[in-house]
Amino acid sequence: MHEVALLRGRVTELESANERLSKRRRLKRARLQAGGSVSVQEAIDIIGSNSGGGDLGGNSGRSGGGERSEPRQTRKCSKCGGTTHTARTCQVD
């Protein structure tokens, strides 16, 4: 009996989170579709105005996106050390 009540609460919580996420995705898609093309300066201005609030950047606990703390290193082949390919496509045996 108690498990059913707990599961109903969890389902309600997940449905509301799913709805918020869906609205956010629809908003992003609609904004991109309605705007047309954007110049580089306009894009920089838009990014600058969005970075003031919301979940952009910051420590949200998610990786992928935002600013990196250290500069990205050049990728190298682990077999020969070349920078033009990876070990999977390396010609050296």
C-alpha positions in Angstrom: 0.0 0.0 0.0 2.8 2.4 0.9 4.8 1.4 -2.1 1.9 2.4 -4.4 1.7 5.8 -2.8 5.5 6.3 -3.1 5.5 5.2 -6.7 2.6 7.6 -7.6 4.6 10.5 -6.0 7.7 9.5 -8.0 5.7 9.2 -11.3 4.2 12.7 -10.7 7.6 14.1 -10.0 9.1 12.5 -13.1 6.2 13.7 -15.3 6.6 17.3 -14.2 10.4 17.1 -14.8 9.8 15.6 -18.2 7.3 18.4 -19.1 9.8 21.1 -18.0 12.5 19.5 -20.2 10.1 19.2 -23.1 9.2 22.9 -22.8 12.8 23.9 -22.7 13.6 21.9 -25.8 10.6 23.2 -27.7 11.6 26.8 -26.8 15.1 26.3 -28.1 13.9 24.7 -31.3 11.3 27.5 -31.8 13.8 30.2 -31.2 16.2 28.7 -33.8 13.4 28.2 -36.4 11.9 31.7 -36.0 15.2 33.6 -36.2 16.6 32.7 -39.6 20.3 33.4 -40.1 22.4 35.3 -37.6 25.6 37.1 -38.1 28.7 36.3 -36.0 28.4 39.5 -34.0 24.7 38.9 -33.4 25.5 35.4 -32.1 28.1 36.8 -29.8 25.7 39.3 -28.5 23.0 36.6 -27.9 25.4 34.3 -26.1 26.6 37.2 -24.0 23.1 38.2 -23.0 22.2 34.6 -22.1 25.2 34.0 -19.9 23.9 36.3 -17.3 21.3 33.9 -15.9 19.9 30.4 -16.1 21.7 27.2 -16.2 24.3 28.2 -18.8 27.9 27.7 -17.7 28.3 27.4 -14.0 28.6 24.3 -12.0 25.5 22.3 -12.8 27.2 19.0 -12.3 26.9 18.1 -16.0 29.8 17.8 -18.4 29.7 18.8 -22.1 29.4 22.4 -22.9 30.3 25.6 -21.2 33.8 26.8 -20.6 36.7 24.5 -20.0 39.0 25.1 -17.1 42.1 23.9 -19.0 42.9 24.3 -22.7 42.2 21.3 -24.9 45.3 19.2 -25.8 46.0 18.2 -29.4 45.0 14.6 -29.9 47.7 12.1 -30.9 47.9 8.6 -32.2 48.8 6.2 -29.4 50.8 4.0 -31.8 53.1 6.4 -33.6 52.4 9.8 -32.0 51.1 11.5 -35.2 48.6 14.3 -34.9 46.8 13.7 -38.2 45.0 10.5 -37.2 44.2 8.1 -34.3 45.3 4.6 -33.4 42.2 3.1 -35.1 43.2 4.6 -38.5 47.0 4.4 -38.0 48.9 2.8 -41.0 51.9 1.8 -38.8 51.8 -1.8 -37.7 
